[in-house]
Amino acid sequence: MSQLQKAGLSTEELEAQQGEQLPDREQMSLINANVAAPINAAIALNVLSDGSVAYANAQQTAPITQSNLPPPA
């Protein structure tokens, strides 16, 4: 099959097409499902040691900023 015989749009049809740039994907979304679940877990156990101290500490900082607005230009 030669280049001229291929099925498709002609040059005139392609030039008649109109289009526009799509918005960013974030702006097209109807649902914003940002989920964050920071979990602190610490376990300490002393069962067989009389008079001993078991200590466990878990510290975490998880700042989360969410917005549906586009970033400033």
N, CA, C and O atoms as a Tripos MOL2 file, in Angstrom:
@<TRIPOS>MOLECULE
protein
  292   291    73     0     0
PROTEIN
NO_CHARGES

@<TRIPOS>ATOM
      1 N           0.8390   -1.1740    0.0000 N.3       1 MET1
      2 CA          0.0000    0.0000    0.0000 C.3       1 MET1
      3 C           0.8880    1.2420    0.0000 C.2       1 MET1
      4 O           1.7910    1.3640    0.8280 O.2       1 MET1
      5 N           0.6360    2.1410   -0.9070 N.am      2 SER2
      6 CA          1.4560    3.3470   -0.9920 C.3       2 SER2
      7 C           0.9710    4.3960    0.0070 C.2       2 SER2
      8 O          -0.0800    4.2400    0.6280 O.2       2 SER2
      9 N           1.7410    5.4500    0.1500 N.am      3 GLN3
     10 CA          1.4160    6.5350    1.0890 C.3       3 GLN3
     11 C           0.0730    7.1830    0.7220 C.2       3 GLN3
     12 O          -0.6800    7.5730    1.6140 O.2       3 GLN3
     13 N          -0.2320    7.3020   -0.5620 N.am      4 LEU4
     14 CA         -1.4710    7.9350   -1.0050 C.3       4 LEU4
     15 C          -2.6900    7.0420   -0.8000 C.2       4 LEU4
     16 O          -3.8090    7.5460   -0.6960 O.2       4 LEU4
     17 N          -2.4960    5.7310   -0.7410 N.am      5 GLN5
     18 CA         -3.6110    4.8040   -0.6240 C.3       5 GLN5
     19 C          -4.0280    4.5460    0.8270 C.2       5 GLN5
     20 O          -5.0660    3.9230    1.0520 O.2       5 GLN5
     21 N          -3.2710    4.9920    1.7950 N.am      6 LYS6
     22 CA         -3.6150    4.7450    3.1960 C.3       6 LYS6
     23 C          -4.8890    5.5020    3.5700 C.2       6 LYS6
     24 O          -5.0820    6.6560    3.1870 O.2       6 LYS6
     25 N          -5.7450    4.8270    4.3240 N.am      7 ALA7
     26 CA         -6.9840    5.4640    4.7810 C.3       7 ALA7
     27 C          -6.6570    6.4430    5.8990 C.2       7 ALA7
     28 O          -5.7590    6.1960    6.7040 O.2       7 ALA7
     29 N          -7.3760    7.5410    5.9480 N.am      8 GLY8
     30 CA         -7.1450    8.5390    6.9820 C.3       8 GLY8
     31 C          -7.6730    9.8810    6.5330 C.2       8 GLY8
     32 O          -8.4140    9.9760    5.5550 O.2       8 GLY8
     33 N          -7.2940   10.9040    7.2420 N.am      9 LEU9
     34 CA         -7.7410   12.2530    6.9220 C.3       9 LEU9
     35 C          -6.8640   12.8680    5.8400 C.2       9 LEU9
     36 O          -5.6580   12.6300    5.7780 O.2       9 LEU9
     37 N          -7.5020   13.6640    4.9950 N.am     10 SER10
     38 CA         -6.7410   14.3740    3.9690 C.3      10 SER10
     39 C          -6.0750   15.5910    4.6010 C.2      10 SER10
     40 O          -6.3610   15.9350    5.7470 O.2      10 SER10
     41 N          -5.2010   16.2310    3.8630 N.am     11 THR11
     42 CA         -4.5270   17.4320    4.3520 C.3      11 THR11
     43 C          -5.5390   18.5260    4.6610 C.2      11 THR11
     44 O          -5.4060   19.2380    5.6560 O.2      11 THR11
     45 N          -6.5510   18.6590    3.8070 N.am     12 GLU12
     46 CA         -7.5850   19.6740    4.0330 C.3      12 GLU12
     47 C          -8.3740   19.3770    5.3060 C.2      12 GLU12
     48 O          -8.6940   20.2870    6.0700 O.2      12 GLU12
     49 N          -8.6830   18.1050    5.5290 N.am     13 GLU13
     50 CA         -9.4250   17.7320    6.7420 C.3      13 GLU13
     51 C          -8.5960   17.9890    8.0050 C.2      13 GLU13
     52 O          -9.1210   18.4470    9.0200 O.2      13 GLU13
     53 N          -7.3150   17.6930    7.9270 N.am     14 LEU14
     54 CA         -6.4480   17.9480    9.0790 C.3      14 LEU14
     55 C          -6.3410   19.4320    9.3830 C.2      14 LEU14
     56 O          -6.3650   19.8290   10.5480 O.2      14 LEU14
     57 N          -6.2240   20.2560    8.3480 N.am     15 GLU15
     58 CA         -6.1100   21.6990    8.5450 C.3      15 GLU15
     59 C          -7.4110   22.3020    9.0690 C.2      15 GLU15
     60 O          -7.3880   23.3450    9.7220 O.2      15 GLU15
     61 N          -8.5530   21.6520    8.7890 N.am     16 ALA16
     62 CA         -9.8430   22.1560    9.2580 C.3      16 ALA16
     63 C         -10.0940   21.8110   10.7290 C.2      16 ALA16
     64 O         -11.0010   22.3650   11.3500 O.2      16 ALA16
     65 N          -9.3110   20.9180   11.2730 N.am     17 GLN17
     66 CA         -9.4950   20.5310   12.6780 C.3      17 GLN17
     67 C          -9.1280   21.6790   13.6020 C.2      17 GLN17
     68 O          -8.2070   22.4480   13.3240 O.2      17 GLN17
     69 N          -9.8550   21.7840   14.6980 N.am     18 GLN18
     70 CA         -9.5610   22.7970   15.7010 C.3      18 GLN18
     71 C          -9.2970   22.1000   17.0270 C.2      18 GLN18
     72 O          -9.8290   21.0220   17.2940 O.2      18 GLN18
     73 N          -8.4850   22.7170   17.8380 N.am     19 GLY19
     74 CA         -8.1930   22.1550   19.1540 C.3      19 GLY19
     75 C          -7.7060   23.2370   20.0870 C.2      19 GLY19
     76 O          -7.3880   24.3520   19.6730 O.2      19 GLY19
     77 N          -7.6570   22.8840   21.3460 N.am     20 GLU20
     78 CA         -7.1370   23.8070   22.3490 C.3      20 GLU20
     79 C          -6.3790   23.0010   23.3920 C.2      20 GLU20
     80 O          -6.5820   21.7960   23.5400 O.2      20 GLU20
     81 N          -5.5250   23.6770   24.0920 N.am     21 GLN21
     82 CA         -4.7140   23.0160   25.1040 C.3      21 GLN21
     83 C          -5.5970   22.6090   26.2800 C.2      21 GLN21
     84 O          -6.4210   23.3930   26.7530 O.2      21 GLN21
     85 N          -5.4150   21.3760   26.7430 N.am     22 LEU22
     86 CA         -6.1740   20.8850   27.8880 C.3      22 LEU22
     87 C          -5.6180   21.4590   29.1810 C.2      22 LEU22
     88 O          -4.4240   21.7480   29.2610 O.2      22 LEU22
     89 N          -6.4690   21.6330   30.2060 N.am     23 PRO23
     90 CA         -5.9630   22.0990   31.5080 C.3      23 PRO23
     91 C          -5.1350   21.0020   32.1720 C.2      23 PRO23
     92 O          -5.1640   19.8450   31.7500 O.2      23 PRO23
     93 N          -4.3980   21.3810   33.2150 N.am     24 ASP24
     94 CA         -3.6150   20.3940   33.9480 C.3      24 ASP24
     95 C          -4.5310   19.3050   34.4820 C.2      24 ASP24
     96 O          -5.7120   19.5390   34.7400 O.2      24 ASP24
     97 N          -3.9790   18.1300   34.6420 N.am     25 ARG25
     98 CA         -4.7530   16.9820   35.1160 C.3      25 ARG25
     99 C          -5.3930   17.2630   36.4830 C.2      25 ARG25
    100 O          -6.5160   16.8270   36.7400 O.2      25 ARG25
    101 N          -4.6880   17.9850   37.3550 N.am     26 GLU26
    102 CA         -5.2200   18.2870   38.6790 C.3      26 GLU26
    103 C          -6.4770   19.1460   38.5870 C.2      26 GLU26
    104 O          -7.3910   18.9990   39.3980 O.2      26 GLU26
    105 N          -6.5260   20.0350   37.6090 N.am     27 GLN27
    106 CA         -7.6740   20.9180   37.4570 C.3      27 GLN27
    107 C          -8.8590   20.2000   36.8300 C.2      27 GLN27
    108 O          -9.9940   20.6530   36.9780 O.2      27 GLN27
    109 N          -8.6250   19.0890   36.1340 N.am     28 MET28
    110 CA         -9.7000   18.3350   35.5100 C.3      28 MET28
    111 C         -10.3740   17.3950   36.5010 C.2      28 MET28
    112 O         -11.4880   16.9400   36.2440 O.2      28 MET28
    113 N          -9.7450   17.0970   37.6040 N.am     29 SER29
    114 CA        -10.2760   16.1390   38.5640 C.3      29 SER29
    115 C         -11.4740   16.7160   39.3060 C.2      29 SER29
    116 O         -11.4410   17.8610   39.7560 O.2      29 SER29
    117 N         -12.5250   15.9220   39.4320 N.am     30 LEU30
    118 CA        -13.6940   16.3220   40.2010 C.3      30 LEU30
    119 C         -13.5690   15.8920   41.6560 C.2      30 LEU30
    120 O         -14.2370   16.4430   42.5310 O.2      30 LEU30
    121 N         -12.7210   14.9170   41.9110 N.am     31 ILE31
    122 CA        -12.5410   14.3940   43.2680 C.3      31 ILE31
    123 C         -11.0780   14.5350   43.6440 C.2      31 ILE31
    124 O         -10.1970   14.1110   42.8960 O.2      31 ILE31
    125 N         -10.8170   15.1270   44.7940 N.am     32 ASN32
    126 CA         -9.4550   15.2560   45.2980 C.3      32 ASN32
    127 C          -9.3200   14.2950   46.4680 C.2      32 ASN32
    128 O          -9.8490   14.5580   47.5480 O.2      32 ASN32
    129 N          -8.6270   13.1990   46.2720 N.am     33 ALA33
    130 CA         -8.5360   12.1550   47.2900 C.3      33 ALA33
    131 C          -7.1110   12.0420   47.8140 C.2      33 ALA33
    132 O          -6.4860   10.9870   47.7110 O.2      33 ALA33
    133 N          -6.6030   13.1280   48.3740 N.am     34 ASN34
    134 CA         -5.2930   13.0670   49.0140 C.3      34 ASN34
    135 C          -5.4700   12.4800   50.4070 C.2      34 ASN34
    136 O          -6.2250   13.0130   51.2210 O.2      34 ASN34
    137 N          -4.7770   11.3920   50.6770 N.am     35 VAL35
    138 CA         -4.9230   10.7190   51.9650 C.3      35 VAL35
    139 C          -3.5450   10.5300   52.5670 C.2      35 VAL35
    140 O          -2.6110   10.0980   51.8910 O.2      35 VAL35
    141 N          -3.4300   10.8550   53.8330 N.am     36 ALA36
    142 CA         -2.1860   10.6130   54.5580 C.3      36 ALA36
    143 C          -2.5490   10.0390   55.9200 C.2      36 ALA36
    144 O          -3.4420   10.5490   56.5970 O.2      36 ALA36
    145 N          -1.8610    8.9880   56.3160 N.am     37 ALA37
    146 CA         -2.1430    8.3440   57.5970 C.3      37 ALA37
    147 C          -0.8360    8.0820   58.3340 C.2      37 ALA37
    148 O          -0.3500    6.9510   58.3480 O.2      37 ALA37
    149 N          -0.2620    9.1160   58.9490 N.am     38 PRO38
    150 CA          0.9580    8.8730   59.7310 C.3      38 PRO38
    151 C           0.6260    8.0470   60.9710 C.2      38 PRO38
    152 O          -0.3530    8.3230   61.6640 O.2      38 PRO38
    153 N           1.4430    7.0360   61.2450 N.am     39 ILE39
    154 CA          1.2040    6.1260   62.3710 C.3      39 ILE39
    155 C           2.4400    6.1010   63.2530 C.2      39 ILE39
    156 O           3.5460    5.8300   62.7840 O.2      39 ILE39
    157 N           2.2460    6.3810   64.5190 N.am     40 ASN40
    158 CA          3.3150    6.2710   65.5100 C.3      40 ASN40
    159 C           3.1190    4.9550   66.2520 C.2      40 ASN40
    160 O           2.0330    4.6890   66.7680 O.2      40 ASN40
    161 N           4.1570    4.1350   66.3090 N.am     41 ALA41
    162 CA          4.0550    2.8680   67.0240 C.3      41 ALA41
    163 C           5.3540    2.6180   67.7840 C.2      41 ALA41
    164 O           6.4460    2.6780   67.2170 O.2      41 ALA41
    165 N           5.2150    2.3400   69.0580 N.am     42 ALA42
    166 CA          6.3690    2.0020   69.8930 C.3      42 ALA42
    167 C           5.9020    1.0170   70.9570 C.2      42 ALA42
    168 O           4.8550    1.2100   71.5750 O.2      42 ALA42
    169 N           6.6840   -0.0400   71.1650 N.am     43 ILE43
    170 CA          6.3310   -1.0720   72.1460 C.3      43 ILE43
    171 C           7.5430   -1.3520   73.0230 C.2      43 ILE43
    172 O           8.6630   -1.4920   72.5310 O.2      43 ILE43
    173 N           7.3060   -1.4310   74.3200 N.am     44 ALA44
    174 CA          8.3550   -1.8080   75.2730 C.3      44 ALA44
    175 C           7.7640   -2.8330   76.2280 C.2      44 ALA44
    176 O           6.6240   -2.6940   76.6700 O.2      44 ALA44
    177 N           8.5480   -3.8710   76.5480 N.am     45 LEU45
    178 CA          8.0270   -4.9380   77.3960 C.3      45 LEU45
    179 C           9.1370   -5.4900   78.2790 C.2      45 LEU45
    180 O          10.1880   -5.8990   77.7870 O.2      45 LEU45
    181 N           8.9010   -5.4990   79.5690 N.am     46 ASN46
    182 CA          9.7830   -6.1560   80.5370 C.3      46 ASN46
    183 C           8.9090   -7.0520   81.3950 C.2      46 ASN46
    184 O           8.1700   -6.5690   82.2520 O.2      46 ASN46
    185 N           8.9910   -8.3330   81.1710 N.am     47 VAL47
    186 CA          8.1430   -9.2690   81.9020 C.3      47 VAL47
    187 C           8.9320   -9.9900   82.9860 C.2      47 VAL47
    188 O           8.4500  -10.1180   84.1120 O.2      47 VAL47
    189 N          10.1180  -10.4570   82.6760 N.am     48 LEU48
    190 CA         10.8700  -11.3060   83.5980 C.3      48 LEU48
    191 C          11.9440  -10.5590   84.3740 C.2      48 LEU48
    192 O          12.7650  -11.1970   85.0340 O.2      48 LEU48
    193 N          11.9690   -9.2400   84.3210 N.am     49 SER49
    194 CA         12.9940   -8.4620   85.0250 C.3      49 SER49
    195 C          12.3380   -7.6500   86.1310 C.2      49 SER49
    196 O          11.5990   -6.7040   85.8600 O.2      49 SER49
    197 N          12.6130   -8.0230   87.3910 N.am     50 ASP50
    198 CA         12.0520   -7.2880   88.5270 C.3      50 ASP50
    199 C          12.7390   -5.9370   88.6720 C.2      50 ASP50
    200 O          13.9660   -5.8580   88.6190 O.2      50 ASP50
    201 N          11.9650   -4.8810   88.8530 N.am     51 GLY51
    202 CA         12.5090   -3.5590   89.1100 C.3      51 GLY51
    203 C          13.1080   -2.8670   87.9020 C.2      51 GLY51
    204 O          13.7330   -1.8180   88.0580 O.2      51 GLY51
    205 N          12.9450   -3.4010   86.7230 N.am     52 SER52
    206 CA         13.5110   -2.7590   85.5290 C.3      52 SER52
    207 C          12.4760   -1.8230   84.9060 C.2      52 SER52
    208 O          11.2880   -1.8790   85.2250 O.2      52 SER52
    209 N          12.9500   -0.9760   84.0230 N.am     53 VAL53
    210 CA         12.0780   -0.0120   83.3610 C.3      53 VAL53
    211 C          12.1360   -0.2650   81.8570 C.2      53 VAL53
    212 O          13.2160   -0.3860   81.2800 O.2      53 VAL53
    213 N          10.9990   -0.3400   81.2500 N.am     54 ALA54
    214 CA         10.9170   -0.4710   79.7920 C.3      54 ALA54
    215 C          10.3930    0.8450   79.2320 C.2      54 ALA54
    216 O           9.3760    1.3620   79.6940 O.2      54 ALA54
    217 N          11.0820    1.3750   78.2510 N.am     55 TYR55
    218 CA         10.7090    2.6760   77.6990 C.3      55 TYR55
    219 C          10.7120    2.5950   76.1740 C.2      55 TYR55
    220 O          11.6600    2.0910   75.5710 O.2      55 TYR55
    221 N           9.6560    3.0890   75.5680 N.am     56 ALA56
    222 CA          9.5780    3.1490   74.1050 C.3      56 ALA56
    223 C           9.0120    4.5040   73.7130 C.2      56 ALA56
    224 O           8.0530    4.9870   74.3150 O.2      56 ALA56
    225 N           9.6070    5.1070   72.7120 N.am     57 ASN57
    226 CA          9.1820    6.4330   72.2820 C.3      57 ASN57
    227 C           9.1740    6.4840   70.7590 C.2      57 ASN57
    228 O          10.1250    6.0430   70.1130 O.2      57 ASN57
    229 N           8.1130    7.0180   70.1940 N.am     58 ALA58
    230 CA          8.0310    7.2050   68.7370 C.3      58 ALA58
    231 C           7.5240    8.6140   68.4780 C.2      58 ALA58
    232 O           6.3980    8.9530   68.8430 O.2      58 ALA58
    233 N           8.3460    9.4250   67.8540 N.am     59 GLN59
    234 CA          7.9470   10.7930   67.5230 C.3      59 GLN59
    235 C           7.9100   10.9400   66.0090 C.2      59 GLN59
    236 O           8.7540   10.4030   65.2910 O.2      59 GLN59
    237 N           6.9250   11.6730   65.5490 N.am     60 GLN60
    238 CA          6.7930   11.8590   64.1060 C.3      60 GLN60
    239 C           6.1580   13.2120   63.8300 C.2      60 GLN60
    240 O           5.2610   13.6550   64.5470 O.2      60 GLN60
    241 N           6.6370   13.8520   62.7900 N.am     61 THR61
    242 CA          6.0350   15.0910   62.3150 C.3      61 THR61
    243 C           5.6790   14.8940   60.8490 C.2      61 THR61
    244 O           6.5350   14.5430   60.0370 O.2      61 THR61
    245 N           4.4300   15.1180   60.5210 N.am     62 ALA62
    246 CA          3.9800   14.9260   59.1390 C.3      62 ALA62
    247 C           3.0970   16.0950   58.7150 C.2      62 ALA62
    248 O           1.8730   15.9620   58.7100 O.2      62 ALA62
    249 N           3.6880   17.2450   58.3560 N.am     63 PRO63
    250 CA          2.8580   18.3600   57.8920 C.3      63 PRO63
    251 C           2.2900   18.0600   56.5060 C.2      63 PRO63
    252 O           3.0110   17.6330   55.6050 O.2      63 PRO63
    253 N           1.0050   18.2870   56.3540 N.am     64 ILE64
    254 CA          0.3330   17.9870   55.0920 C.3      64 ILE64
    255 C          -0.4330   19.2320   54.6510 C.2      64 ILE64
    256 O          -1.2640   19.7520   55.3960 O.2      64 ILE64
    257 N          -0.1530   19.7010   53.4540 N.am     65 THR65
    258 CA         -0.8620   20.8460   52.8950 C.3      65 THR65
    259 C          -1.6930   20.3620   51.7200 C.2      65 THR65
    260 O          -1.1610   19.7750   50.7780 O.2      65 THR65
    261 N          -2.9910   20.6050   51.7730 N.am     66 GLN66
    262 CA         -3.8690   20.1810   50.6910 C.3      66 GLN66
    263 C          -4.6710   21.3700   50.1920 C.2      66 GLN66
    264 O          -5.0620   22.2450   50.9640 O.2      66 GLN66
    265 N          -4.9100   21.3850   48.8800 N.am     67 SER67
    266 CA         -5.6770   22.4780   48.2970 C.3      67 SER67
    267 C          -6.2030   22.0540   46.9380 C.2      67 SER67
    268 O          -5.5820   21.2440   46.2500 O.2      67 SER67
    269 N          -7.3270   22.5900   46.5580 N.am     68 ASN68
    270 CA         -7.8660   22.3640   45.2160 C.3      68 ASN68
    271 C          -7.5710   23.5360   44.2890 C.2      68 ASN68
    272 O          -7.9360   23.5110   43.1140 O.2      68 ASN68
    273 N          -6.9190   24.5490   44.8120 N.am     69 LEU69
    274 CA         -6.5930   25.7210   44.0070 C.3      69 LEU69
    275 C          -5.3140   25.4770   43.2120 C.2      69 LEU69
    276 O          -4.4290   24.7640   43.6840 O.2      69 LEU69
    277 N          -5.2020   26.0440   42.0340 N.am     70 PRO70
    278 CA         -3.9570   25.8890   41.2650 C.3      70 PRO70
    279 C          -2.8210   26.6390   41.9580 C.2      70 PRO70
    280 O          -3.0700   27.6060   42.6780 O.2      70 PRO70
    281 N          -1.5870   26.2070   41.7480 N.am     71 PRO71
    282 CA         -0.4560   26.9050   42.3630 C.3      71 PRO71
    283 C          -0.3640   28.3390   41.8410 C.2      71 PRO71
    284 O          -0.7320   28.6060   40.6970 O.2      71 PRO71
    285 N           0.1280   29.2640   42.6740 N.am     72 PRO72
    286 CA          0.2380   30.6570   42.2170 C.3      72 PRO72
    287 C           1.2110   30.7840   41.0490 C.2      72 PRO72
    288 O           2.2280   30.0930   40.9900 O.2      72 PRO72
    289 N           0.8890   31.6570   40.1450 N.am     73 ALA73
    290 CA          1.7310   31.8350   38.9470 C.3      73 ALA73
    291 C           2.8490   32.8070   39.2090 C.2      73 ALA73
    292 O           3.6530   33.0770   38.3170 O.2      73 ALA73
@<TRIPOS>BOND
     1     1     2 1
     2     2     3 1
     3     3     4 2
     4     3     5 am
     5     5     6 1
     6     6     7 1
     7     7     8 2
     8     7     9 am
     9     9    10 1
    10    10    11 1
    11    11    12 2
    12    11    13 am
    13    13    14 1
    14    14    15 1
    15    15    16 2
    16    15    17 am
    17    17    18 1
    18    18    19 1
    19    19    20 2
    20    19    21 am
    21    21    22 1
    22    22    23 1
    23    23    24 2
    24    23    25 am
    25    25    26 1
    26    26    27 1
    27    27    28 2
    28    27    29 am
    29    29    30 1
    30    30    31 1
    31    31    32 2
    32    31    33 am
    33    33    34 1
    34    34    35 1
    35    35    36 2
    36    35    37 am
    37    37    38 1
    38    38    39 1
    39    39    40 2
    40    39    41 am
    41    41    42 1
    42    42    43 1
    43    43    44 2
    44    43    45 am
    45    45    46 1
    46    46    47 1
    47    47    48 2
    48    47    49 am
    49    49    50 1
    50    50    51 1
    51    51    52 2
    52    51    53 am
    53    53    54 1
    54    54    55 1
    55    55    56 2
    56    55    57 am
    57    57    58 1
    58    58    59 1
    59    59    60 2
    60    59    61 am
    61    61    62 1
    62    62    63 1
    63    63    64 2
    64    63    65 am
    65    65    66 1
    66    66    67 1
    67    67    68 2
    68    67    69 am
    69    69    70 1
    70    70    71 1
    71    71    72 2
    72    71    73 am
    73    73    74 1
    74    74    75 1
    75    75    76 2
    76    75    77 am
    77    77    78 1
    78    78    79 1
    79    79    80 2
    80    79    81 am
    81    81    82 1
    82    82    83 1
    83    83    84 2
    84    83    85 am
    85    85    86 1
    86    86    87 1
    87    87    88 2
    88    87    89 am
    89    89    90 1
    90    90    91 1
    91    91    92 2
    92    91    93 am
    93    93    94 1
    94    94    95 1
    95    95    96 2
    96    95    97 am
    97    97    98 1
    98    98    99 1
    99    99   100 2
   100    99   101 am
   101   101   102 1
   102   102   103 1
   103   103   104 2
   104   103   105 am
   105   105   106 1
   106   106   107 1
   107   107   108 2
   108   107   109 am
   109   109   110 1
   110   110   111 1
   111   111   112 2
   112   111   113 am
   113   113   114 1
   114   114   115 1
   115   115   116 2
   116   115   117 am
   117   117   118 1
   118   118   119 1
   119   119   120 2
   120   119   121 am
   121   121   122 1
   122   122   123 1
   123   123   124 2
   124   123   125 am
   125   125   126 1
   126   126   127 1
   127   127   128 2
   128   127   129 am
   129   129   130 1
   130   130   131 1
   131   131   132 2
   132   131   133 am
   133   133   134 1
   134   134   135 1
   135   135   136 2
   136   135   137 am
   137   137   138 1
   138   138   139 1
   139   139   140 2
   140   139   141 am
   141   141   142 1
   142   142   143 1
   143   143   144 2
   144   143   145 am
   145   145   146 1
   146   146   147 1
   147   147   148 2
   148   147   149 am
   149   149   150 1
   150   150   151 1
   151   151   152 2
   152   151   153 am
   153   153   154 1
   154   154   155 1
   155   155   156 2
   156   155   157 am
   157   157   158 1
   158   158   159 1
   159   159   160 2
   160   159   161 am
   161   161   162 1
   162   162   163 1
   163   163   164 2
   164   163   165 am
   165   165   166 1
   166   166   167 1
   167   167   168 2
   168   167   169 am
   169   169   170 1
   170   170   171 1
   171   171   172 2
   172   171   173 am
   173   173   174 1
   174   174   175 1
   175   175   176 2
   176   175   177 am
   177   177   178 1
   178   178   179 1
   179   179   180 2
   180   179   181 am
   181   181   182 1
   182   182   183 1
   183   183   184 2
   184   183   185 am
   185   185   186 1
   186   186   187 1
   187   187   188 2
   188   187   189 am
   189   189   190 1
   190   190   191 1
   191   191   192 2
   192   191   193 am
   193   193   194 1
   194   194   195 1
   195   195   196 2
   196   195   197 am
   197   197   198 1
   198   198   199 1
   199   199   200 2
   200   199   201 am
   201   201   202 1
   202   202   203 1
   203   203   204 2
   204   203   205 am
   205   205   206 1
   206   206   207 1
   207   207   208 2
   208   207   209 am
   209   209   210 1
   210   210   211 1
   211   211   212 2
   212   211   213 am
   213   213   214 1
   214   214   215 1
   215   215   216 2
   216   215   217 am
   217   217   218 1
   218   218   219 1
   219   219   220 2
   220   219   221 am
   221   221   222 1
   222   222   223 1
   223   223   224 2
   224   223   225 am
   225   225   226 1
   226   226   227 1
   227   227   228 2
   228   227   229 am
   229   229   230 1
   230   230   231 1
   231   231   232 2
   232   231   233 am
   233   233   234 1
   234   234   235 1
   235   235   236 2
   236   235   237 am
   237   237   238 1
   238   238   239 1
   239   239   240 2
   240   239   241 am
   241   241   242 1
   242   242   243 1
   243   243   244 2
   244   243   245 am
   245   245   246 1
   246   246   247 1
   247   247   248 2
   248   247   249 am
   249   249   250 1
   250   250   251 1
   251   251   252 2
   252   251   253 am
   253   253   254 1
   254   254   255 1
   255   255   256 2
   256   255   257 am
   257   257   258 1
   258   258   259 1
   259   259   260 2
   260   259   261 am
   261   261   262 1
   262   262   263 1
   263   263   264 2
   264   263   265 am
   265   265   266 1
   266   266   267 1
   267   267   268 2
   268   267   269 am
   269   269   270 1
   270   270   271 1
   271   271   272 2
   272   271   273 am
   273   273   274 1
   274   274   275 1
   275   275   276 2
   276   275   277 am
   277   277   278 1
   278   278   279 1
   279   279   280 2
   280   279   281 am
   281   281   282 1
   282   282   283 1
   283   283   284 2
   284   283   285 am
   285   285   286 1
   286   286   287 1
   287   287   288 2
   288   287   289 am
   289   289   290 1
   290   290   291 1
   291   291   292 2
@<TRIPOS>SUBSTRUCTURE
     1 MET1         2 RESIDUE 1 A MET
     2 SER2         6 RESIDUE 1 A SER
     3 GLN3        10 RESIDUE 1 A GLN
     4 LEU4        14 RESIDUE 1 A LEU
     5 GLN5        18 RESIDUE 1 A GLN
     6 LYS6        22 RESIDUE 1 A LYS
     7 ALA7        26 RESIDUE 1 A ALA
     8 GLY8        30 RESIDUE 1 A GLY
     9 LEU9        34 RESIDUE 1 A LEU
    10 SER10       38 RESIDUE 1 A SER
    11 THR11       42 RESIDUE 1 A THR
    12 GLU12       46 RESIDUE 1 A GLU
    13 GLU13       50 RESIDUE 1 A GLU
    14 LEU14       54 RESIDUE 1 A LEU
    15 GLU15       58 RESIDUE 1 A GLU
    16 ALA16       62 RESIDUE 1 A ALA
    17 GLN17       66 RESIDUE 1 A GLN
    18 GLN18       70 RESIDUE 1 A GLN
    19 GLY19       74 RESIDUE 1 A GLY
    20 GLU20       78 RESIDUE 1 A GLU
    21 GLN21       82 RESIDUE 1 A GLN
    22 LEU22       86 RESIDUE 1 A LEU
    23 PRO23       90 RESIDUE 1 A PRO
    24 ASP24       94 RESIDUE 1 A ASP
    25 ARG25       98 RESIDUE 1 A ARG
    26 GLU26      102 RESIDUE 1 A GLU
    27 GLN27      106 RESIDUE 1 A GLN
    28 MET28      110 RESIDUE 1 A MET
    29 SER29      114 RESIDUE 1 A SER
    30 LEU30      118 RESIDUE 1 A LEU
    31 ILE31      122 RESIDUE 1 A ILE
    32 ASN32      126 RESIDUE 1 A ASN
    33 ALA33      130 RESIDUE 1 A ALA
    34 ASN34      134 RESIDUE 1 A ASN
    35 VAL35      138 RESIDUE 1 A VAL
    36 ALA36      142 RESIDUE 1 A ALA
    37 ALA37      146 RESIDUE 1 A ALA
    38 PRO38      150 RESIDUE 1 A PRO
    39 ILE39      154 RESIDUE 1 A ILE
    40 ASN40      158 RESIDUE 1 A ASN
    41 ALA41      162 RESIDUE 1 A ALA
    42 ALA42      166 RESIDUE 1 A ALA
    43 ILE43      170 RESIDUE 1 A ILE
    44 ALA44      174 RESIDUE 1 A ALA
    45 LEU45      178 RESIDUE 1 A LEU
    46 ASN46      182 RESIDUE 1 A ASN
    47 VAL47      186 RESIDUE 1 A VAL
    48 LEU48      190 RESIDUE 1 A LEU
    49 SER49      194 RESIDUE 1 A SER
    50 ASP50      198 RESIDUE 1 A ASP
    51 GLY51      202 RESIDUE 1 A GLY
    52 SER52      206 RESIDUE 1 A SER
    53 VAL53      210 RESIDUE 1 A VAL
    54 ALA54      214 RESIDUE 1 A ALA
    55 TYR55      218 RESIDUE 1 A TYR
    56 ALA56      222 RESIDUE 1 A ALA
    57 ASN57      226 RESIDUE 1 A ASN
    58 ALA58      230 RESIDUE 1 A ALA
    59 GLN59      234 RESIDUE 1 A GLN
    60 GLN60      238 RESIDUE 1 A GLN
    61 THR61      242 RESIDUE 1 A THR
    62 ALA62      246 RESIDUE 1 A ALA
    63 PRO63      250 RESIDUE 1 A PRO
    64 ILE64      254 RESIDUE 1 A ILE
    65 THR65      258 RESIDUE 1 A THR
    66 GLN66      262 RESIDUE 1 A GLN
    67 SER67      266 RESIDUE 1 A SER
    68 ASN68      270 RESIDUE 1 A ASN
    69 LEU69      274 RESIDUE 1 A LEU
    70 PRO70      278 RESIDUE 1 A PRO
    71 PRO71      282 RESIDUE 1 A PRO
    72 PRO72      286 RESIDUE 1 A PRO
    73 ALA73      290 RESIDUE 1 A ALA
